[in-house]
Amino acid sequence: MSFYIEKPREAAGEGGGSGAGRAEAGTTEEGEQLRSVEIGMQADVEAIDSIRIAHVAALNVDDAEGWLAVFAEDGVQMPPNATSPL
């Protein structure tokens, strides 16, 4: 069984991230705060993507140890669209 990695959607042109249609901040301070949040969110997305890539890569080469390494100690693998067992 093989899995593939979907390319992340580009922020521009996908209805978000490009700034189109978004109200501008009223002050420079508010603008700086918004930019800081956006930068933090981008860092989170990049961290999640790196874990997802490692997860899929381990699955593709039947590397059980590598697959387990991406999970937290209390992590749970669930089928897509399943209800939460917790």
C-alpha positions in Angstrom: 0.0 0.0 0.0 1.3 3.4 -0.9 0.3 6.9 0.2 0.9 10.2 -1.5 1.6 13.6 -0.2 -0.8 16.4 -1.4 0.9 19.6 -2.2 -0.2 22.3 0.3 -2.6 24.9 -1.2 -0.9 28.2 -2.0 -2.2 31.0 0.1 -2.7 33.3 -2.9 -5.6 32.4 -5.1 -7.1 30.0 -2.7 -9.4 32.4 -0.9 -7.1 33.2 2.0 -3.7 34.5 3.0 -3.3 36.9 0.1 -5.0 39.7 1.9 -7.7 40.2 -0.7 -11.0 41.1 0.8 -9.6 41.5 4.3 -10.0 44.8 6.2 -6.7 46.5 6.9 -5.7 47.2 10.5 -6.5 50.7 11.8 -3.1 51.4 13.2 0.5 50.4 12.6 0.5 48.5 15.9 -2.6 46.5 14.9 -1.0 45.8 11.5 2.2 44.6 13.2 0.2 42.3 15.5 -1.7 40.8 12.5 1.6 40.2 10.7 3.0 38.6 13.8 0.0 36.2 14.0 0.3 35.4 10.3 4.0 34.6 10.7 3.2 32.4 13.7 0.5 30.6 11.9 2.8 30.0 8.9 5.4 28.5 11.3 2.7 26.2 12.6 1.6 25.1 9.1 5.2 24.3 8.2 5.7 22.3 11.4 2.6 20.3 10.7 3.6 19.7 7.1 7.0 18.4 8.1 5.4 15.9 10.5 2.8 14.9 7.8 5.6 14.4 5.2 7.6 12.2 7.7 4.4 10.2 8.5 3.6 9.5 4.8 7.3 8.7 4.0 7.4 6.2 6.8 4.2 4.5 5.6 5.5 4.4 2.0 8.6 2.4 3.0 6.9 0.2 5.7 8.9 1.8 8.4 6.9 1.1 11.6 9.4 2.8 13.9 9.5 5.9 11.7 5.7 6.0 11.6 5.4 5.7 15.4 8.0 8.4 15.9 5.7 11.1 14.6 3.0 10.4 17.2 2.8 11.8 20.6 2.8 9.3 23.4 -1.0 9.5 23.7 -1.5 9.8 19.9 -4.4 8.0 18.2 -4.6 7.0 14.5 -8.2 7.1 13.2 -9.8 6.4 9.9 -10.9 9.4 7.9 -14.3 10.9 8.9 -14.6 8.5 11.9 -16.2 9.6 15.1 -13.9 10.2 18.0 -13.4 7.2 20.3 -12.5 9.4 23.2 
